[in-house]
Amino acid sequence: MARFQELLRAANNLRLLAAIGRSGGELCSVADLVDSFLDSPQMAACVERFRALPEGARMLEERYPPLQPDIDALSQLPEGTLGHRYALLIRSQGYDPEFFRPRDTSTEQRWLTQRIATTHDLHHVVSGFGTEPAGENGVLAITAAQIGFPAYVLLTSAGQLASFRFQTERFPEFSQAVAQGATIARQAHCLAAVRWEEGWDTPIHQWRQELGISDPADAEPWGINSQLGPLPQA
């Protein structure tokens, strides 16, 4: 029975990947893929990796609240702070401040899924990856490598394969962005286990120093500077 369920899940994942490709990465389709791994062996293994981190274990035990940002308030913070740049990104993309899909967080898998989904754009800001396809693959590679979040593992693999098979001219950029994300993943503190809400007014340069992000992607072709402009000098 378990094997049959996994075959059904795999078939559903392929259907969802196709929907994401057709929609150009539409958020609802991505959220459907993320949710397809709830209560799966893959997500159970992800939770165990997260729990093995001291801060991850504490957040699980506390059921640390999913992100609920006040974009208007964050936009009033000084330029170059985490909160200000995050608000700038959200508004530059035309996102509704309430765009997060609500999820039941009563289990560890569901809590971690919601936490990662709601903080994903903060990972863009602190790592410097833009939101265009190569940047998305780069930032997804961080969480995929650090804790094996199933949907992100699948998306980064599928993104590289799709560019290699159907858009060969884009493959070098995609593969380099994913490689940079994997390097950040290996060197930096686990981004999924960070309490971002406790440092909205902290400059991004300081966040990066504390987290061990020494080679952010801001100025790369897949970096966030092309969307938001460069950070002010530290």
C-alpha positions as CSV (number, residue, x, y, z in Angstrom):
1,M,0.0,0.0,0.0
2,A,2.8,2.5,0.9
3,R,4.5,1.8,-2.4
4,F,1.3,2.4,-4.3
5,Q,0.7,5.7,-2.4
6,E,4.2,6.8,-3.4
7,L,3.6,6.0,-7.0
8,L,0.4,8.0,-6.9
9,R,2.3,10.9,-5.3
10,A,5.0,10.7,-8.0
11,A,2.3,10.8,-10.7
12,N,0.7,13.8,-9.0
13,N,4.0,15.6,-8.7
14,L,4.6,15.2,-12.4
15,R,1.2,16.7,-13.1
16,L,1.9,19.6,-10.7
17,L,5.3,20.2,-12.3
18,A,3.7,20.4,-15.7
19,A,1.2,22.9,-14.3
20,I,4.0,25.0,-12.8
21,G,5.8,25.0,-16.2
22,R,2.6,26.0,-18.1
23,S,1.9,28.8,-15.6
24,G,5.4,30.2,-15.5
25,G,5.8,29.4,-11.8
26,E,2.3,30.7,-10.6
27,L,2.3,30.8,-6.8
28,C,-0.8,28.6,-6.4
29,S,0.7,25.8,-8.6
30,V,3.9,25.9,-6.5
31,A,1.9,25.8,-3.3
32,D,0.0,22.8,-4.6
33,L,3.3,21.0,-5.2
34,V,4.6,22.0,-1.7
35,D,1.4,20.6,-0.1
36,S,1.6,17.4,-2.1
37,F,4.4,16.3,0.2
38,L,2.5,16.7,3.4
39,D,2.4,13.5,5.5
40,S,5.0,11.9,3.1
41,P,8.2,10.0,4.0
42,Q,10.2,12.7,2.3
43,M,8.7,15.4,4.4
44,A,9.2,13.3,7.6
45,A,12.9,13.0,6.7
46,C,13.0,16.8,6.2
47,V,11.5,17.4,9.7
48,E,14.1,15.1,11.2
49,R,16.9,17.1,9.5
50,F,15.4,20.3,10.8
51,R,15.0,18.8,14.3
52,A,18.7,17.9,14.4
53,L,19.5,21.6,14.4
54,P,19.3,23.0,18.0
55,E,17.4,26.1,16.8
56,G,15.2,24.0,14.6
57,A,14.3,21.7,17.5
58,R,13.4,24.7,19.7
59,M,11.3,26.2,17.0
60,L,9.4,23.0,16.5
61,E,8.8,22.6,20.2
62,E,7.6,26.2,20.5
63,R,5.6,26.0,17.3
64,Y,7.2,29.4,16.5
65,P,4.5,31.4,14.6
66,P,4.5,31.4,10.8
67,L,5.5,34.8,9.3
68,Q,2.8,37.5,9.4
69,P,4.5,40.6,8.2
70,D,3.2,44.2,8.3
71,I,4.4,45.4,4.9
72,D,3.4,49.0,5.5
73,A,5.4,49.1,8.8
74,L,8.4,47.3,7.3
75,S,8.6,49.7,4.4
76,Q,9.2,52.6,6.9
77,L,12.4,51.0,8.3
78,P,15.7,52.4,7.1
79,E,16.9,51.5,3.6
80,G,19.2,48.4,3.7
81,T,17.5,46.8,6.7
82,L,16.0,43.3,6.3
83,G,12.5,44.6,6.8
84,H,12.8,47.5,4.3
85,R,14.3,45.4,1.5
86,Y,11.8,42.6,2.1
87,A,8.9,45.1,1.8
88,L,10.4,46.5,-1.3
89,L,10.6,43.0,-2.9
90,I,7.0,42.1,-2.0
91,R,5.7,45.4,-3.5
92,S,8.0,45.2,-6.6
93,Q,6.4,41.8,-7.4
94,G,2.9,43.2,-6.8
95,Y,2.2,40.6,-4.2
96,D,-0.8,41.0,-1.9
97,P,0.6,41.3,1.7
98,E,-1.9,38.5,2.7
99,F,-0.8,36.2,-0.2
100,F,0.4,33.3,2.0
101,R,-1.8,30.2,1.7
102,P,-3.2,29.5,5.2
103,R,-2.3,26.0,6.4
104,D,-3.1,24.0,9.5
105,T,0.1,23.9,11.6
106,S,-1.0,21.2,14.1
107,T,1.7,18.7,13.1
108,E,5.4,19.2,12.7
109,Q,5.3,18.6,9.0
110,R,2.6,21.1,8.5
111,W,4.2,23.7,10.7
112,L,7.5,23.4,8.9
113,T,5.9,23.5,5.5
114,Q,4.1,26.8,6.4
115,R,7.2,28.3,8.0
116,I,9.3,27.6,4.9
117,A,6.5,28.8,2.5
118,T,6.0,32.1,4.4
119,T,9.7,32.9,4.8
120,H,10.9,32.0,1.3
121,D,11.1,35.6,0.0
122,L,13.2,36.5,3.0
123,H,15.7,33.9,1.7
124,H,15.8,35.8,-1.6
125,V,16.6,39.1,0.3
126,V,19.3,37.7,2.5
127,S,21.0,35.5,-0.1
128,G,20.7,38.1,-2.9
129,F,18.9,35.8,-5.4
130,G,16.4,37.5,-7.7
131,T,12.9,36.1,-8.5
132,E,13.5,35.4,-12.1
133,P,13.8,31.6,-13.0
134,A,17.5,31.2,-12.5
135,G,17.4,33.2,-9.2
136,E,14.4,31.1,-8.0
137,N,16.3,27.9,-8.7
138,G,19.3,29.3,-6.8
139,V,17.4,30.3,-3.7
140,L,15.4,27.0,-3.7
141,A,18.7,25.1,-3.8
142,I,19.6,26.5,-0.4
143,T,16.7,25.0,1.5
144,A,16.9,21.9,-0.7
145,A,20.5,21.3,0.3
146,Q,20.2,22.4,3.9
147,I,17.2,20.3,5.0
148,G,16.0,18.5,1.9
149,F,12.6,20.2,1.7
150,P,11.0,17.9,-0.8
151,A,9.2,20.3,-3.2
152,Y,12.4,22.4,-3.5
153,V,14.5,19.4,-4.2
154,L,12.1,18.5,-7.0
155,L,11.8,22.0,-8.4
156,T,15.6,22.6,-8.6
157,S,16.2,19.2,-10.2
158,A,13.3,19.8,-12.7
159,G,14.4,23.3,-13.4
160,Q,17.9,22.2,-14.4
161,L,16.6,19.3,-16.4
162,A,14.0,21.5,-18.3
163,S,16.7,24.1,-19.2
164,F,19.1,21.4,-20.3
165,R,16.4,19.7,-22.4
166,F,14.3,22.5,-23.8
167,Q,16.3,25.8,-23.3
168,T,19.9,24.9,-23.7
169,E,21.0,28.5,-23.9
170,R,19.7,29.0,-20.3
171,F,21.3,25.9,-18.8
172,P,24.7,27.5,-17.9
173,E,23.0,30.3,-16.0
174,F,20.6,27.9,-14.2
175,S,23.3,25.5,-13.2
176,Q,25.6,28.3,-12.0
177,A,22.8,29.8,-9.9
178,V,22.0,26.4,-8.3
179,A,25.7,25.8,-7.7
180,Q,25.9,29.2,-5.9
181,G,22.9,28.3,-3.8
182,A,24.4,25.0,-2.9
183,T,27.6,26.7,-1.8
184,I,25.7,29.1,0.4
185,A,23.8,26.1,1.8
186,R,27.1,24.4,2.8
187,Q,28.7,27.5,4.3
188,A,25.8,29.3,6.0
189,H,23.6,28.8,9.0
190,C,20.4,27.0,8.1
191,L,18.1,29.8,6.8
192,A,14.9,27.8,7.7
193,A,15.8,27.9,11.3
194,V,16.3,31.7,11.6
195,R,14.0,34.0,13.6
196,W,13.8,36.8,11.1
197,E,11.0,38.6,12.9
198,E,13.4,39.4,15.7
199,G,15.7,41.4,13.4
200,W,13.6,43.4,10.9
201,D,15.6,46.5,11.6
202,T,19.0,44.8,11.3
203,P,21.0,45.7,8.2
204,I,21.3,42.9,5.6
205,H,25.0,43.2,5.7
206,Q,25.0,42.4,9.4
207,W,22.6,39.5,8.9
208,R,24.9,38.0,6.2
209,Q,27.9,38.3,8.5
210,E,26.1,36.6,11.3
211,L,24.7,33.8,9.1
212,G,28.0,33.2,7.2
213,I,26.8,34.3,3.7
214,S,30.1,35.5,2.3
215,D,29.2,35.3,-1.4
216,P,25.6,36.7,-1.9
217,A,24.1,36.7,-5.4
218,D,23.0,40.3,-5.5
219,A,25.2,41.5,-8.5
220,E,25.1,38.2,-10.5
221,P,22.9,38.0,-13.6
222,W,20.4,36.1,-11.5
223,G,20.8,38.5,-8.6
224,I,18.2,40.7,-6.9
225,N,20.0,44.0,-7.7
226,S,18.5,44.0,-11.2
227,Q,15.1,44.2,-9.6
228,L,15.6,46.3,-6.5
229,G,18.9,48.2,-7.1
230,P,22.0,47.7,-5.0
231,L,22.1,47.8,-1.2
232,P,23.5,50.9,0.4
233,Q,27.2,50.6,1.4
234,A,27.8,49.1,4.8
